[in-house]
Amino acid sequence: MLFITIAIMGVATTLIGALPTYDQVGLLAPALLVILRLVQGFGAGAEIAGSSVLLAEYAPTKQRGIIASLTALGTNSGTLFAGAVWAVLLAWLGNDAVIAWGWRIPFLGSVIVMGVAVFIRIHLKETPVFEASVDEIIEEYDKPLDREAEKAKKEAAAQARKEAIAKLAKTKRSWKAFLVACALRFGQSGNSGMVQTYLITFLTANLLVSKSVASNIVVYSSLVGFLTVPIIGWLGDLFGRKRMYTVVTVIDFFLIVPCFLMMLNNRGTDTVMEQTSTGMVAHFSNPTLMFFIGYIVLHNLSVLALASLENLTMAECFGSAHRYEQLALSKEIPNLITAGFGPLVAAALVAVFNSWVALAVLMFFYTAVTFGASIVMTEVAGRDLTVREDAM
């Protein structure tokens, strides 16, 4: 499945770089873009769930949190790399050239990343948990003495495998486990949509921070994330997922407003003229250190810390019978709502109230949903992942 997902995602990404323009083919150009973005999304949704399951099922029980956090580091590396690529392109080619044709370079270049990933995944083996779940009722046989015995052994093993798969398929799903996983994801995805997506637009369009600062701040924060993510994963192993979720979300409640105020009040005085839809406008080009600290703290605690916890916790919520399926659904349904529509809701609220407070209120709401899930959930740290039934 991981081979299929990276191929789907990689081909769609590369083809975006080769799209014709509107001047060349008219409405077919945006239609093709939408189709390729949808294909990207299908691949990415299954990709993240699959990698989370793979790492969780391979990791030793007492080190699951820190090892599974590598999934969040992988996502963080993508954010960092993407931010760095756009920063380099803007500095090298300039804004006009990037808009005209330079934007194609990262998309076309992604074929190299896809090739490396496909090569790696061709050589992956199934996890011990998957093999144990499917083969658990296959008994050991004596070494065959003749061809008939060998044939009988293979037939018996094949029949046992079919029975095991049928038994897995009949295992009931738990609605509580699914809803808890959805709520855990809802808060992280919602905050991600606010901080990593809409807030960057808000900084440039509403707070009039220069585009280069907005690009660089994501890179700086992602670099800090290489410390935040494994530390939170390690603490999850040490103190349990439930407790860490509660602690992190409570800290988030107290830091959301101060972080916004730090960004709002520390933009500096240096400006540079940048093109907007209304003409050339002065943008703040050299914020103080406190501005960057505000964004970095907000990003690392409300987004990356929760991502570090969720990659393992959600996998542990489900039994081996339906783990991949349930994890993918519980990740992508909330993500569709929050990351898909959240920035649109934020933009509408900002247009009405013309204030950062609307963004803070949305983040409080998202964080509260995850906090509630942490209160009602069962502790899943150290759970036997070969158990077919869900944890709650």
C-alpha positions as CSV (number, residue, x, y, z in Angstrom):
1,M,0.0,0.0,0.0
2,L,2.8,2.4,0.8
3,F,4.3,1.7,-2.7
4,I,1.0,2.5,-4.3
5,T,0.4,5.7,-2.3
6,I,3.8,7.2,-3.0
7,A,3.4,6.4,-6.7
8,I,0.0,8.1,-6.8
9,M,1.1,11.1,-4.9
10,G,4.4,11.4,-6.8
11,V,3.0,11.1,-10.3
12,A,0.2,13.7,-9.6
13,T,2.7,16.1,-8.1
14,T,5.1,15.8,-11.0
15,L,2.3,16.3,-13.6
16,I,1.2,19.5,-11.9
17,G,4.6,21.0,-12.9
18,A,3.8,20.1,-16.6
19,L,0.3,21.6,-16.7
20,P,-0.6,23.7,-19.7
21,T,-1.6,27.4,-19.0
22,Y,-5.0,28.9,-19.2
23,D,-3.9,30.8,-22.3
24,Q,-3.0,27.5,-24.0
25,V,-6.0,25.3,-23.2
26,G,-8.6,27.6,-21.4
27,L,-10.7,26.1,-18.7
28,L,-9.1,22.7,-19.1
29,A,-6.0,24.0,-17.3
30,P,-7.7,24.7,-13.9
31,A,-9.8,21.5,-14.3
32,L,-6.7,19.4,-14.7
33,L,-5.1,21.1,-11.7
34,V,-8.2,20.3,-9.5
35,I,-8.1,16.7,-10.6
36,L,-4.4,16.3,-9.9
37,R,-4.8,18.0,-6.5
38,L,-7.6,15.5,-5.6
39,V,-5.3,12.6,-6.7
40,Q,-2.6,14.1,-4.5
41,G,-4.9,14.2,-1.6
42,F,-6.0,10.6,-2.0
43,G,-2.4,9.4,-2.0
44,A,-1.3,11.6,0.9
45,G,-4.2,10.5,3.1
46,A,-3.4,6.9,2.8
47,E,0.3,7.6,2.9
48,I,0.3,9.3,6.3
49,A,-1.9,6.6,7.9
50,G,0.2,3.8,6.4
51,S,3.5,5.2,7.6
52,S,2.1,5.7,11.1
53,V,0.9,2.1,11.3
54,L,4.2,0.8,9.9
55,L,6.4,2.6,12.4
56,A,4.0,1.8,15.3
57,E,4.0,-1.9,14.5
58,Y,7.7,-2.2,14.0
59,A,8.7,-0.2,17.1
60,P,9.6,-1.8,20.5
61,T,6.8,-1.3,23.0
62,K,8.8,1.1,25.3
63,Q,10.1,3.2,22.5
64,R,7.0,3.5,20.3
65,G,6.4,7.1,21.0
66,I,9.8,8.4,20.0
67,I,10.1,6.1,17.0
68,A,6.6,6.8,15.7
69,S,7.2,10.5,16.0
70,L,9.5,10.1,13.0
71,T,6.3,10.3,10.9
72,A,5.8,13.8,12.2
73,L,9.4,14.6,11.6
74,G,9.0,13.4,8.0
75,T,6.0,15.7,7.6
76,N,8.0,18.5,9.2
77,S,10.9,17.8,6.9
78,G,8.6,18.3,4.0
79,T,7.3,21.6,5.3
80,L,10.9,22.7,6.0
81,F,12.1,21.6,2.5
82,A,9.2,23.2,0.8
83,G,9.6,26.5,2.7
84,A,13.3,26.5,1.9
85,V,12.7,25.8,-1.8
86,W,10.2,28.7,-2.2
87,A,12.5,31.0,-0.2
88,V,15.4,30.1,-2.6
89,L,13.3,30.5,-5.7
90,L,12.0,33.9,-4.6
91,A,15.5,35.1,-3.8
92,W,17.0,33.7,-7.0
93,L,14.3,34.4,-9.6
94,G,12.2,37.1,-8.0
95,N,8.5,37.2,-7.5
96,D,7.5,37.8,-11.1
97,A,9.5,34.9,-12.5
98,V,8.3,32.5,-9.9
99,I,4.7,33.4,-10.7
100,A,5.3,33.1,-14.4
101,W,7.2,29.8,-14.6
102,G,9.5,29.2,-11.6
103,W,6.8,27.6,-9.6
104,R,7.0,24.5,-11.9
105,I,10.6,23.7,-10.8
106,P,9.7,22.0,-7.4
107,F,6.8,20.1,-8.9
108,L,8.9,18.7,-11.7
109,G,11.8,18.0,-9.4
110,S,9.6,15.9,-7.1
111,V,10.0,13.0,-9.5
112,I,13.5,12.4,-8.0
113,V,12.0,12.2,-4.5
114,M,9.3,9.8,-5.8
115,G,12.0,7.6,-7.4
116,V,14.0,7.3,-4.2
117,A,10.9,6.6,-2.1
118,V,9.6,3.9,-4.6
119,F,13.0,2.2,-4.5
120,I,13.0,2.1,-0.7
121,R,9.4,0.8,-0.4
122,I,9.9,-2.0,-2.9
123,H,12.3,-3.5,-0.4
124,L,10.1,-3.1,2.7
125,K,8.8,-6.1,4.6
126,E,5.5,-6.5,6.3
127,T,5.4,-5.7,10.0
128,P,5.6,-8.5,12.6
129,V,2.2,-7.4,13.9
130,F,0.6,-7.9,10.4
131,E,2.2,-11.3,10.0
132,A,1.2,-12.4,13.5
133,S,-2.4,-11.2,13.0
134,V,-2.8,-13.2,9.8
135,D,-0.7,-16.3,10.7
136,E,-1.7,-16.6,14.3
137,I,-3.8,-19.8,13.8
138,I,-1.4,-21.5,11.5
139,E,0.3,-24.2,13.5
140,E,3.9,-25.4,13.1
141,Y,4.3,-28.5,11.0
142,D,7.0,-31.1,11.0
143,K,9.4,-31.0,8.1
144,P,7.8,-33.0,5.3
145,L,9.2,-36.3,4.4
146,D,7.8,-36.5,0.8
147,R,6.0,-34.5,-1.9
148,E,2.6,-35.4,-0.6
149,A,3.4,-34.2,2.9
150,E,4.8,-31.0,1.4
151,K,1.6,-30.5,-0.6
152,A,-0.6,-31.2,2.4
153,K,1.3,-28.7,4.5
154,K,0.9,-25.9,1.9
155,E,-2.8,-26.6,1.5
156,A,-3.3,-26.6,5.3
157,A,-1.4,-23.4,5.7
158,A,-3.4,-21.7,2.9
159,Q,-6.6,-22.8,4.5
160,A,-5.5,-21.5,7.9
161,R,-4.5,-18.2,6.4
162,K,-8.0,-17.8,4.8
163,E,-9.6,-18.6,8.1
164,A,-7.4,-16.1,9.9
165,I,-8.3,-13.3,7.4
166,A,-12.0,-14.2,7.7
167,K,-11.8,-14.0,11.5
168,L,-10.1,-10.6,11.3
169,A,-12.8,-9.3,8.9
170,K,-15.5,-10.2,11.4
171,T,-13.9,-8.4,14.3
172,K,-16.2,-5.6,15.4
173,R,-15.1,-1.9,15.3
174,S,-15.4,0.3,18.3
175,W,-17.2,3.6,17.8
176,K,-15.7,5.1,20.9
177,A,-12.2,4.4,19.7
178,F,-13.0,5.8,16.3
179,L,-14.6,9.0,17.7
180,V,-11.7,9.6,20.2
181,A,-9.2,9.2,17.4
182,C,-11.2,11.7,15.3
183,A,-11.3,14.2,18.1
184,L,-7.5,13.9,18.7
185,R,-6.9,14.5,15.0
186,F,-9.5,17.3,14.8
187,G,-7.5,19.6,17.1
188,Q,-4.1,19.0,15.6
189,S,-5.4,19.3,12.0
190,G,-7.4,22.4,12.9
191,N,-4.5,24.1,14.5
192,S,-2.3,23.1,11.6
193,G,-4.7,24.7,9.1
194,M,-4.6,27.9,11.2
195,V,-0.9,28.2,11.9
196,Q,0.8,26.5,8.9
197,T,-1.7,27.7,6.3
198,Y,-3.9,30.7,7.0
199,L,-1.7,32.5,9.5
200,I,1.0,32.9,6.9
201,T,-1.6,34.7,4.7
202,F,-2.8,36.7,7.7
203,L,0.7,37.9,8.5
204,T,1.3,39.3,5.0
205,A,-2.3,40.5,4.1
206,N,-3.4,41.8,7.5
207,L,-0.3,42.4,9.6
208,L,1.6,43.6,6.5
209,V,4.7,41.4,7.1
210,S,6.9,40.9,4.1
211,K,6.6,37.7,2.1
212,S,10.2,36.7,2.7
213,V,9.7,36.9,6.5
214,A,6.5,34.8,6.3
215,S,8.4,32.2,4.3
216,N,11.5,32.2,6.6
217,I,9.5,31.9,9.8
218,V,8.1,28.5,8.7
219,V,11.6,27.3,8.0
220,Y,12.9,28.5,11.4
221,S,10.0,26.9,13.2
222,S,10.3,23.6,11.4
223,L,14.0,23.5,12.4
224,V,13.0,23.8,16.0
225,G,10.5,21.0,15.4
226,F,13.3,18.6,15.0
227,L,13.8,18.9,18.7
228,T,10.1,19.3,19.8
229,V,8.7,16.2,18.0
230,P,11.1,13.5,19.4
231,I,11.1,15.1,22.9
232,I,7.2,15.0,23.0
233,G,7.3,11.4,21.6
234,W,9.8,10.4,24.3
235,L,7.7,12.0,27.1
236,G,4.7,10.1,25.7
237,D,6.6,6.9,26.3
238,L,7.6,8.0,29.8
239,F,4.3,9.4,31.1
240,G,1.7,7.9,28.8
241,R,-0.2,9.3,25.8
242,K,-3.3,10.3,27.7
243,R,-1.4,12.4,30.3
244,M,0.8,14.1,27.6
245,Y,-2.2,15.0,25.5
246,T,-3.8,16.6,28.5
247,V,-0.7,18.5,29.5
248,V,0.1,19.8,26.0
249,T,-3.4,21.0,25.3
250,V,-3.7,22.8,28.7
251,I,-0.4,24.6,28.0
252,D,-1.7,25.5,24.6
253,F,-4.8,27.2,26.2
254,F,-2.4,29.5,28.1
255,L,-0.1,30.3,25.2
256,I,-2.4,31.0,22.2
257,V,-3.2,34.6,23.1
258,P,0.4,35.6,24.3
259,C,1.9,34.2,21.1
260,F,-0.5,36.2,18.9
261,L,0.3,39.3,20.9
262,M,4.1,38.7,20.5
263,M,3.7,38.6,16.7
264,L,1.3,41.6,16.6
265,N,3.5,43.9,18.8
266,N,7.0,43.0,17.5
267,R,6.9,43.6,13.8
268,G,9.7,46.2,13.9
269,T,9.9,49.5,12.0
270,D,11.8,48.6,8.9
271,T,9.6,48.3,5.8
272,V,9.9,47.3,2.1
273,M,7.4,48.0,-0.7
274,E,5.6,44.9,-2.0
275,Q,3.0,44.4,-4.7
276,T,-0.6,43.7,-3.5
277,S,-3.9,43.6,-5.2
278,T,-4.4,47.3,-4.4
279,G,-0.9,48.4,-5.5
280,M,2.5,48.8,-3.8
281,V,2.2,48.7,0.0
282,A,4.8,49.0,2.7
283,H,5.4,45.7,4.6
284,F,7.4,45.1,7.7
285,S,10.7,43.5,6.7
286,N,12.7,43.1,9.9
287,P,10.6,41.9,12.9
288,T,12.2,41.6,16.3
289,L,13.2,38.2,17.9
290,M,10.0,38.1,19.9
291,F,7.9,38.0,16.7
292,F,9.7,34.9,15.6
293,I,9.5,33.3,19.1
294,G,5.7,33.9,19.1
295,Y,5.2,32.0,15.9
296,I,7.7,29.2,16.7
297,V,6.1,28.5,20.2
298,L,2.6,28.5,18.7
299,H,3.6,26.2,15.8
300,N,5.6,23.8,17.9
301,L,3.2,23.3,20.8
302,S,-0.2,23.6,19.1
303,V,0.7,21.7,15.9
304,L,3.9,19.7,16.0
305,A,3.6,18.5,19.6
306,L,0.1,17.2,18.9
307,A,1.3,15.6,15.6
308,S,4.1,13.8,17.5
309,L,1.5,12.3,19.9
310,E,-1.2,11.5,17.4
311,N,0.9,9.4,15.0
312,L,1.2,6.7,17.6
313,T,-1.8,7.2,19.9
314,M,-4.3,6.9,17.0
315,A,-2.7,3.7,15.8
316,E,-2.8,2.3,19.4
317,C,-6.5,3.1,19.7
318,F,-7.3,0.4,17.1
319,G,-6.9,-3.4,17.0
320,S,-4.9,-5.2,14.3
321,A,-8.1,-6.3,12.5
322,H,-8.9,-2.8,11.0
323,R,-6.0,-0.6,12.2
324,Y,-5.0,0.9,8.8
325,E,-8.5,1.4,7.6
326,Q,-9.7,3.0,10.9
327,L,-6.6,5.1,11.2
328,A,-6.9,6.5,7.7
329,L,-10.6,7.4,8.2
330,S,-10.1,9.0,11.6
331,K,-7.2,11.1,10.2
332,E,-8.8,12.2,6.9
333,I,-12.4,12.9,7.9
334,P,-11.4,15.5,10.5
335,N,-8.7,16.8,8.2
336,L,-11.3,17.3,5.4
337,I,-13.3,19.5,7.8
338,T,-10.6,21.5,9.5
339,A,-7.8,21.8,7.0
340,G,-10.2,21.9,4.1
341,F,-12.7,24.4,5.4
342,G,-11.0,25.8,8.5
343,P,-8.9,28.4,6.6
344,L,-12.0,29.5,4.7
345,V,-13.9,30.0,8.0
346,A,-11.0,31.9,9.4
347,A,-10.8,34.2,6.4
348,A,-14.6,34.9,6.6
349,L,-14.3,35.7,10.3
350,V,-11.3,37.9,9.8
351,A,-13.1,39.8,7.0
352,V,-16.0,40.4,9.4
353,F,-14.1,41.3,12.6
354,N,-10.8,42.4,11.0
355,S,-8.9,41.0,14.0
356,W,-6.6,38.2,15.0
357,V,-9.0,37.3,17.8
358,A,-11.0,35.3,15.4
359,L,-8.0,33.0,14.7
360,A,-7.3,32.7,18.4
361,V,-11.0,31.7,19.1
362,L,-10.8,29.0,16.4
363,M,-7.6,27.6,17.9
364,F,-9.2,27.5,21.3
365,F,-12.0,25.5,19.9
366,Y,-9.8,23.0,18.1
367,T,-7.6,22.6,21.1
368,A,-10.6,22.1,23.4
369,V,-11.9,19.2,21.2
370,T,-8.6,17.4,21.6
371,F,-8.4,18.2,25.3
372,G,-11.9,16.6,25.7
373,A,-10.8,13.5,23.9
374,S,-7.7,13.2,26.2
375,I,-10.0,13.2,29.2
376,V,-12.4,10.5,28.0
377,M,-9.8,8.2,26.3
378,T,-8.3,5.1,27.7
379,E,-4.6,5.0,28.2
380,V,-3.2,3.1,25.2
381,A,0.6,3.3,25.8
382,G,2.3,-0.1,25.8
383,R,-0.8,-1.9,24.4
384,D,-0.3,-5.2,22.6
385,L,-0.7,-4.2,18.9
386,T,-1.4,-7.8,17.8
387,V,-4.8,-7.8,19.7
388,R,-7.6,-7.7,17.1
389,E,-10.1,-5.6,19.1
390,D,-10.0,-1.9,19.5
391,A,-8.7,-0.4,22.8
392,M,-11.9,1.3,23.9
